[in-house]
Amino acid sequence: GNLKMTNSANANEILNVGDVVHCSWGYSMTLNDFYIVVGRVGKASVKLEKIGSKWVEGSDGFTGKVVADETVRTGEFLTKRVKTSWNGDARIKISDCQYAYSYDGRAVYENHMD
């Protein structure tokens, strides 16, 4: 097969309402954004709400690991097209330099030290 990274996916087959996606970004720091799927828009897009995160390792608030915290709702909504990555997970372009992927609930590394 000729797999392309840019395949538009049927969002309904990949993401369900309540699923969380994760975006790791930052130049000198490692920051994590989490979004929860709150709705569907047509076949290929989803409505996301940015949610919070909480530290699970590292108590200084500078380096450690974080997980998504669905109890923290920001009221920031985005509508984004869902694509698929090489392994079939969701891949969503948040901005020119930020991509969010399916989130499995595991703690992810975060670093606020510049």
C-alpha positions as CSV (number, residue, x, y, z in Angstrom):
1,G,0.0,0.0,0.0
2,N,1.0,3.6,-0.6
3,L,0.4,5.2,2.8
4,K,0.5,9.0,3.0
5,M,0.7,10.9,6.3
6,T,-1.9,13.4,5.0
7,N,-4.8,11.0,4.6
8,S,-8.0,12.6,5.8
9,A,-9.6,10.1,8.1
10,N,-13.2,9.3,8.9
11,A,-13.1,10.9,12.3
12,N,-15.9,8.8,13.5
13,E,-13.8,5.6,13.2
14,I,-10.8,7.0,15.0
15,L,-12.1,9.4,17.7
16,N,-15.1,9.2,19.9
17,V,-16.7,12.0,22.1
18,G,-14.8,11.8,25.4
19,D,-11.5,10.7,23.8
20,V,-8.4,12.8,24.7
21,V,-5.6,13.9,22.4
22,H,-2.2,15.1,23.4
23,C,0.1,17.7,22.0
24,S,3.7,18.0,23.2
25,W,5.5,21.2,22.1
26,G,8.1,23.8,23.0
27,Y,11.5,24.8,21.8
28,S,13.7,25.0,24.9
29,M,11.0,23.7,27.1
30,T,8.7,20.6,26.8
31,L,5.1,21.6,27.3
32,N,2.0,19.4,27.0
33,D,-1.5,20.4,25.9
34,F,-4.5,18.1,26.2
35,Y,-7.8,18.3,24.4
36,I,-11.0,16.3,24.9
37,V,-13.3,15.5,22.0
38,V,-16.7,17.2,22.7
39,G,-18.4,16.7,19.4
40,R,-18.1,15.8,15.7
41,V,-18.2,18.1,12.7
42,G,-19.1,16.2,9.6
43,K,-17.1,13.1,8.8
44,A,-13.6,14.4,9.0
45,S,-13.5,16.9,11.9
46,V,-14.0,17.1,15.6
47,K,-14.7,19.8,18.1
48,L,-12.1,19.9,20.9
49,E,-12.0,21.6,24.3
50,K,-8.6,22.2,25.8
51,I,-8.4,20.6,29.3
52,G,-5.9,20.8,32.1
53,S,-3.1,18.6,33.2
54,K,-1.7,17.5,36.6
55,W,1.8,16.6,37.8
56,V,2.3,13.0,38.8
57,E,6.1,13.0,39.1
58,G,8.3,15.9,40.1
59,S,7.1,18.2,42.8
60,D,9.0,21.3,41.9
61,G,6.6,22.2,39.1
62,F,9.5,22.6,36.7
63,T,10.4,19.1,35.5
64,G,8.5,15.8,35.8
65,K,5.6,14.0,34.3
66,V,2.0,15.1,33.8
67,V,-1.3,13.4,32.8
68,A,-4.4,14.9,31.4
69,D,-6.9,16.2,33.9
70,E,-10.4,16.1,32.4
71,T,-11.9,17.8,35.5
72,V,-10.2,21.1,34.4
73,R,-12.1,22.6,31.5
74,T,-10.8,25.7,29.9
75,G,-13.7,26.7,27.7
76,E,-11.3,27.0,24.8
77,F,-12.8,25.2,21.8
78,L,-11.3,24.3,18.5
79,T,-12.7,22.6,15.4
80,K,-10.0,20.6,13.7
81,R,-9.7,18.1,10.9
82,V,-8.7,14.6,11.9
83,K,-5.9,12.8,9.9
84,T,-4.2,9.5,10.6
85,S,-0.6,9.0,11.6
86,W,1.5,6.0,10.4
87,N,0.1,3.7,13.1
88,G,-3.6,4.5,12.6
89,D,-3.9,6.9,15.5
90,A,-5.5,10.3,15.2
91,R,-3.2,13.1,14.1
92,I,-4.6,16.6,14.4
93,K,-2.9,19.8,13.4
94,I,-3.4,22.3,16.2
95,S,-1.1,25.0,14.7
96,D,1.8,25.3,12.2
97,C,4.2,23.8,14.7
98,Q,1.8,21.7,17.0
99,Y,0.2,18.4,16.3
100,A,-2.0,16.4,18.7
101,Y,-2.1,12.6,18.7
102,S,-4.3,10.0,20.4
103,Y,-3.6,9.9,24.1
104,D,-3.3,6.6,26.0
105,G,-3.4,8.0,29.5
106,R,0.2,7.5,30.3
107,A,2.2,10.2,32.1
108,V,4.3,12.3,29.7
109,Y,7.5,14.3,30.3
110,E,7.2,18.1,30.9
111,N,10.0,20.6,31.4
112,H,9.5,24.3,32.3
113,M,13.2,25.1,32.6
114,D,14.3,27.4,29.8
